[in-house]
Amino acid sequence: MCWRGKPRVFLAHDRMHRTTFKDRQWHDAETTELRQVAPGVVIVTEAVPMDGFQSPDGTQALPNRNMLTLVFVHRDGRWLVAKGHNTVIDSQAAAHDPGK
């Protein structure tokens, strides 16, 4: 899924967290990395463990780890999320990471 525009992003997240993810817990990040890529622009990546949940088709999703990437922009004295992406970390692939 890819939602564009603040109203669509808010609507989708509101619906998902009121239904599918209403009992799902995010846990403290295992890793957090911040990297300033330009003045007033920071990219944040976090590996976050999450509880399982029941999908809309009734399938039970198991607990997993997610990689969350957020781009923050400093504007008018505040840090705002300009873009975000979330993906499930494949534990089998991670165990055989050729970059480690």
C-alpha positions as CSV (number, residue, x, y, z in Angstrom):
1,M,0.0,0.0,0.0
2,C,1.1,3.5,-0.7
3,W,-0.8,6.4,0.6
4,R,-0.2,9.9,-0.7
5,G,-1.2,13.2,0.9
6,K,-1.7,13.9,4.6
7,P,-5.5,13.3,4.6
8,R,-5.1,9.8,3.0
9,V,-2.2,8.9,5.2
10,F,-4.1,9.9,8.3
11,L,-7.3,8.2,7.2
12,A,-5.6,4.9,6.4
13,H,-3.6,4.8,9.7
14,D,-6.7,5.7,11.7
15,R,-8.7,2.9,10.2
16,M,-5.9,0.3,10.5
17,H,-5.2,1.2,14.2
18,R,-8.9,1.2,15.1
19,T,-9.3,-2.3,13.6
20,T,-6.5,-4.6,12.5
21,F,-3.8,-3.2,14.8
22,K,-6.0,-2.2,17.7
23,D,-4.4,-4.7,20.1
24,R,-1.0,-4.8,18.5
25,Q,1.9,-3.5,20.6
26,W,5.1,-1.8,19.3
27,H,8.0,-2.5,21.6
28,D,11.1,-0.4,22.2
29,A,13.4,-0.2,19.1
30,E,16.3,-2.6,19.0
31,T,18.3,-0.2,16.9
32,T,17.9,3.4,16.0
33,E,20.1,5.3,13.5
34,L,19.8,9.0,12.7
35,R,21.6,10.5,9.8
36,Q,21.5,14.2,8.7
37,V,21.5,14.2,4.9
38,A,21.1,18.0,4.5
39,P,20.6,21.0,6.8
40,G,17.3,20.5,8.5
41,V,16.7,17.0,7.0
42,V,17.3,13.8,9.0
43,I,16.6,10.1,8.1
44,V,15.8,7.8,11.0
45,T,15.8,4.0,10.7
46,E,14.7,1.7,13.5
47,A,14.3,-2.0,13.9
48,V,11.1,-2.4,16.0
49,P,9.7,-5.7,17.4
50,M,5.9,-5.9,17.2
51,D,3.2,-8.2,18.4
52,G,1.2,-10.4,16.0
53,F,-2.3,-9.4,14.8
54,Q,-5.3,-10.8,13.1
55,S,-5.5,-9.7,9.4
56,P,-8.9,-8.7,7.8
57,D,-9.2,-12.1,6.2
58,G,-8.9,-13.8,9.7
59,T,-5.3,-15.0,9.3
60,Q,-3.2,-14.7,12.4
61,A,0.1,-12.8,11.7
62,L,2.9,-13.8,14.0
63,P,5.0,-11.4,16.0
64,N,7.8,-9.9,13.9
65,R,10.4,-7.2,13.6
66,N,9.8,-4.2,11.3
67,M,12.3,-1.7,9.8
68,L,10.8,1.7,10.0
69,T,12.4,4.5,7.9
70,L,11.3,8.1,8.4
71,V,12.4,11.4,6.8
72,F,12.1,14.4,9.1
73,V,12.3,18.0,8.0
74,H,12.9,20.9,10.4
75,R,10.3,23.6,9.6
76,D,9.2,26.6,11.7
77,G,11.0,25.2,14.8
78,R,9.4,21.8,14.6
79,W,10.6,18.4,13.2
80,L,7.9,17.1,10.9
81,V,7.6,13.6,9.2
82,A,8.0,14.2,5.5
83,K,8.0,10.6,4.4
84,G,7.8,7.2,6.0
85,H,8.2,3.5,5.1
86,N,7.7,0.3,7.0
87,T,8.6,-3.2,6.0
88,V,8.7,-6.6,7.8
89,I,12.2,-7.9,8.4
90,D,12.5,-11.4,7.0
91,S,14.2,-13.3,9.9
92,Q,15.5,-16.1,7.6
93,A,17.0,-13.7,5.2
94,A,18.5,-11.6,8.1
95,A,20.1,-14.7,9.5
96,H,22.1,-15.1,6.2
97,D,22.8,-11.4,5.6
98,P,25.8,-11.2,3.2
99,G,26.5,-7.7,4.4
100,K,27.5,-8.8,7.9
